Amino acid sequence: MTSSILEPYKILVEFLGQALGSDYEVVLQDLSSESKSIIAIANGHISGRSVGSPLTNAALQMLSSRLYESRDYLANYKGIAENGHILRSSTMFIKDESGIPIGMLCINFDDSRYNDLHEKLLSVIHPASFRGNTPVFQKTLSVSQTEAPEESVQITESFPMDINSLMQKIFEDCTAALTTPVDRLNQLERKEIVSKLNEQGLFKLKGAISFVAKKFSCSTATVYRYLSEITAQ
């Protein structure tokens, strides 16, 4: 027999189902009877359940762990519908005067429709090759530079606010794998870094030579020498 405390919640289920809309399933579960089943549900198409359907494994776990003794509700946990849709679920414990749970009011939100709209919007503003992938730009090289006429170059663009920030970003990217402090590198290691910086176009920026020399704690003449040796190869 359903507790009289739960009767007003049946109207609340219907109200919330109408107010929140068809993407929200609202469920009232009766814990006071032996069947411990759903006694009211709105938008049951989301989980495929109806009045009389049993408790979920999550509900049973909440009861067996006595979660209701320290919490009045559990909000925003993950649920998976029969059709595979991921739901954002929340449960409120309905308790009697002694604090014993006699019911559960549950809301399950299915955002799959919005994910579909999101994907459709992205498909309008971005080509498929861009979404979720690093863009690949084709750089054509002359035959005198390489045997292959084309080389795939992966580029991830950043948008620094000033030249110093840009130089710092390039330098950090080229030295990220180092285990030795930059100012303690030997000559060969410095030259390798300068080569990478050159490939990234750093030395096309005004003040780059002085910037690198300061990072290496060496003279600008040394950086010029590294550059001349690299370009002469």
ABEGO torsion letter per residue (X at the ends): XBBAAAAAAAAAAAAAAAAAEAABBBBBBBAABAAGBBABBBGAAAAGBBBGBBBBAAAAAAAAAGAAAABABBBGBBBBBAAGBBBBBBBBBBBBAAGBBABBBBBBBBAAAAAAAAAAAAAAABBAAABGBBBBBBBBBBAAABABABBBBBBBBBBBABAAAAAAAAAAAAAAABABBAAABBAAAAAAAAAAAAAAGAAABBGAAAAAAAAAGBBAAAAAAAAAAAAAX
